[in-house]
Amino acid sequence: FRKNPERLDFAMVAAEAPVAAAGVFTTNRFCAAPVQVCREHLGGRDCGYGQVQGVIINSGNANAATGEPGLALARESCEIASQIMGCTPEQVLVSSTGVIGQQLGIECFETGIPAVYDELSEQGGANAARAIMTTDTRLKQIAAETVIDGVKVKIGGMSKGSGMIQPKMATMLCFVTTDVNITSGVLQILLKRVADRTFNMISVDGDTSTNDTFSIM
């Protein structure tokens, strides 16, 4: 996805089977193709929920302002990922960040998706967090565990974000996973509540991004 072959630029987060998922997205009316596809798969506009088995994220190209070709490409990338994961295309989320207004070729996904799938590892979090960075100056990831009703549960996340920032997502891509036993509907309520108290309260220069995505599996 990037001209520099030494720079990580593609990540996948995957479960062994479809799991409860939810997402909150940019309120910018000029949203990118990946956001439109995620909305379709989670059945909502600014937020939605459903069953998801994985998310694929590329940096270097936002697939924004790319019209119908960009939309077709985002859908096709989900199709490729679903065949490898063994799920339906609707159970894959796609996210992109980077340059706006440049078409992205499907070849990157055709080679990248199988490659990262083969590299999936419980130890791969730092590389994934590094791969989604654009102009960020540092890695952003965190993990924690707590006890709910006597059961130990874990939650982890990674994000990227810099440049255009304003209330409503702050140009963020954020991907969270947890082993909490929870329904997708409740997950969506909690995710929206968290977004309103965090990302949607940040303001710097008065712009909203085309690609903001905050998801949890």
C-alpha positions as CSV (number, residue, x, y, z in Angstrom):
1,F,0.0,0.0,0.0
2,R,3.0,2.3,0.6
3,K,5.9,3.1,-1.6
4,N,8.3,2.3,1.2
5,P,8.6,-1.5,1.4
6,E,10.1,-1.3,4.9
7,R,7.0,0.3,6.4
8,L,4.1,-1.8,7.8
9,D,0.9,-0.7,6.1
10,F,-1.7,-3.4,6.5
11,A,-3.3,-5.1,9.5
12,M,-6.0,-7.7,10.2
13,V,-7.8,-8.4,13.5
14,A,-9.6,-11.7,13.4
15,A,-11.7,-14.0,15.5
16,E,-12.0,-17.8,15.1
17,A,-15.7,-17.4,14.4
18,P,-18.2,-14.6,14.0
19,V,-18.6,-12.6,17.3
20,A,-20.7,-9.7,18.6
21,A,-19.5,-6.4,17.1
22,A,-20.4,-2.7,17.0
23,G,-19.1,0.4,15.4
24,V,-19.3,4.2,15.6
25,F,-18.5,6.2,12.4
26,T,-17.8,9.7,11.2
27,T,-20.8,12.1,10.9
28,N,-19.1,13.7,7.8
29,R,-21.6,13.5,4.9
30,F,-18.6,13.1,2.6
31,C,-17.6,9.7,4.1
32,A,-15.1,7.3,2.6
33,A,-15.9,4.1,0.9
34,P,-14.8,1.9,3.8
35,V,-17.1,3.7,6.2
36,Q,-20.1,3.2,3.8
37,V,-19.3,-0.5,3.6
38,C,-19.0,-0.8,7.4
39,R,-22.4,0.9,7.8
40,E,-23.9,-1.6,5.4
41,H,-22.5,-4.5,7.3
42,L,-23.5,-3.2,10.7
43,G,-26.9,-1.9,9.7
44,G,-26.5,1.7,10.8
45,R,-25.4,5.2,9.8
46,D,-23.4,6.9,12.6
47,C,-23.4,3.6,14.6
48,G,-24.4,0.0,14.2
49,Y,-24.0,-3.5,15.4
50,G,-24.0,-7.1,14.2
51,Q,-21.8,-10.2,13.9
52,V,-18.2,-9.8,12.6
53,Q,-15.3,-12.2,12.3
54,G,-12.6,-9.7,11.3
55,V,-11.5,-6.2,10.3
56,I,-8.9,-5.3,7.7
57,I,-7.1,-2.0,7.8
58,N,-4.7,-0.3,5.4
59,S,-2.7,2.9,5.7
60,G,-1.2,5.0,3.0
61,N,-4.5,5.5,1.0
62,A,-7.9,6.5,2.5
63,N,-10.0,5.2,-0.4
64,A,-12.0,8.5,0.1
65,A,-13.3,10.7,-2.8
66,T,-13.0,7.7,-5.1
67,G,-16.6,7.3,-6.2
68,E,-18.1,4.0,-7.3
69,P,-14.7,2.4,-8.1
70,G,-13.6,2.9,-4.5
71,L,-16.9,1.6,-3.1
72,A,-16.6,-1.5,-5.3
73,L,-13.0,-2.0,-4.2
74,A,-13.9,-1.8,-0.5
75,R,-16.7,-4.5,-1.0
76,E,-14.3,-6.7,-3.0
77,S,-11.7,-6.5,-0.3
78,C,-14.3,-7.8,2.2
79,E,-15.1,-10.6,-0.2
80,I,-11.5,-11.7,-0.4
81,A,-11.0,-11.6,3.3
82,S,-14.3,-13.5,3.9
83,Q,-13.1,-16.3,1.7
84,I,-9.9,-16.7,3.7
85,M,-11.6,-16.3,7.1
86,G,-14.4,-18.7,6.2
87,C,-17.3,-16.2,6.8
88,T,-19.6,-14.0,4.8
89,P,-18.4,-10.7,3.3
90,E,-20.9,-8.9,5.6
91,Q,-19.0,-10.3,8.6
92,V,-15.9,-8.4,7.6
93,L,-15.2,-4.7,8.3
94,V,-12.8,-2.6,6.3
95,S,-11.0,0.6,7.2
96,S,-8.5,2.8,5.4
97,T,-6.4,5.8,6.2
98,G,-4.0,8.0,4.3
99,V,-4.1,10.1,1.1
100,I,-7.5,11.2,0.0
101,G,-8.7,11.2,-3.7
102,Q,-6.4,8.5,-5.1
103,Q,-7.7,5.2,-6.4
104,L,-6.5,2.1,-4.7
105,G,-5.8,-1.1,-6.7
106,I,-7.3,-4.5,-5.6
107,E,-3.9,-6.1,-6.1
108,C,-2.7,-4.8,-2.7
109,F,-5.6,-6.6,-1.0
110,E,-5.2,-9.8,-3.1
111,T,-1.6,-10.2,-1.9
112,G,-1.9,-8.5,1.5
113,I,-4.9,-10.3,3.0
114,P,-3.4,-13.8,2.6
115,A,-0.1,-12.6,3.8
116,V,-1.4,-11.0,7.0
117,Y,-3.7,-13.9,7.7
118,D,-0.7,-16.3,7.7
119,E,1.0,-13.9,10.1
120,L,-2.0,-13.7,12.6
121,S,-0.6,-14.1,16.2
122,E,-1.6,-13.2,19.7
123,Q,1.8,-11.4,19.8
124,G,1.0,-9.4,16.7
125,G,-0.7,-6.4,18.4
126,A,2.2,-4.0,18.2
127,N,2.8,-4.6,14.5
128,A,-0.9,-4.1,13.8
129,A,-0.9,-0.8,15.7
130,R,2.2,0.3,13.8
131,A,0.7,-0.7,10.4
132,I,-2.3,1.6,10.8
133,M,-0.2,4.7,11.6
134,T,0.0,7.6,9.1
135,T,1.4,10.9,10.4
136,D,1.2,9.7,14.0
137,T,4.4,10.3,16.0
138,R,3.9,7.3,18.3
139,L,2.3,3.9,18.7
140,K,-1.1,3.9,20.5
141,Q,-2.2,0.6,22.1
142,I,-3.4,-0.6,25.5
143,A,-4.6,-3.8,27.2
144,A,-6.4,-4.3,30.5
145,E,-8.2,-6.9,32.5
146,T,-10.8,-6.8,35.2
147,V,-13.3,-9.1,37.0
148,I,-17.1,-9.0,36.2
149,D,-19.3,-11.3,38.3
150,G,-16.3,-13.3,39.4
151,V,-15.1,-13.8,35.8
152,K,-11.8,-12.4,34.6
153,V,-12.2,-10.5,31.3
154,K,-9.8,-8.8,29.0
155,I,-10.0,-5.8,26.7
156,G,-7.4,-4.4,24.3
157,G,-7.3,-1.7,21.7
158,M,-5.2,0.2,19.2
159,S,-5.8,3.5,17.5
160,K,-4.3,6.1,15.2
161,G,-5.1,9.7,14.9
162,S,-3.6,13.0,14.0
163,G,-4.2,15.8,11.6
164,M,-7.8,16.9,11.2
165,I,-9.5,16.9,14.6
166,Q,-12.8,18.2,15.8
167,P,-15.7,16.8,17.9
168,K,-17.1,13.6,16.4
169,M,-14.3,11.0,16.3
170,A,-11.2,13.2,16.1
171,T,-9.9,11.6,12.9
172,M,-9.6,8.4,14.7
173,L,-9.3,4.8,13.7
174,C,-9.7,2.7,16.8
175,F,-10.1,-1.1,17.0
176,V,-11.0,-2.8,20.3
177,T,-11.3,-6.5,21.1
178,T,-12.6,-8.2,24.3
179,D,-13.6,-11.6,25.5
180,V,-16.5,-10.3,27.5
181,N,-19.7,-12.3,27.0
182,I,-22.0,-9.6,25.7
183,T,-24.7,-9.2,23.0
184,S,-24.0,-6.9,20.0
185,G,-26.9,-4.6,20.9
186,V,-25.6,-3.9,24.4
187,L,-22.1,-3.6,23.0
188,Q,-23.3,-0.9,20.6
189,I,-24.9,1.1,23.4
190,L,-21.7,1.0,25.5
191,L,-19.5,1.9,22.5
192,K,-21.6,4.9,21.6
193,R,-21.5,6.1,25.2
194,V,-17.8,5.7,25.4
195,A,-17.3,7.6,22.0
196,D,-19.4,10.5,23.3
197,R,-17.3,10.8,26.4
198,T,-13.9,10.5,24.6
199,F,-13.3,10.9,20.9
200,N,-16.3,13.1,20.3
201,M,-15.1,15.6,23.0
202,I,-11.8,16.4,21.3
203,S,-11.4,19.6,19.2
204,V,-8.4,21.2,17.5
205,D,-9.0,22.7,14.1
206,G,-12.7,22.4,13.3
207,D,-12.7,19.6,10.7
208,T,-14.2,16.2,10.6
209,S,-12.5,13.3,8.8
210,T,-14.0,11.2,6.0
211,N,-12.8,7.9,7.5
212,D,-13.3,8.0,11.3
213,T,-14.1,4.5,12.6
214,F,-14.3,3.1,16.2
215,S,-15.2,-0.6,16.3
216,I,-15.2,-3.4,18.9
217,M,-15.4,-7.1,18.5
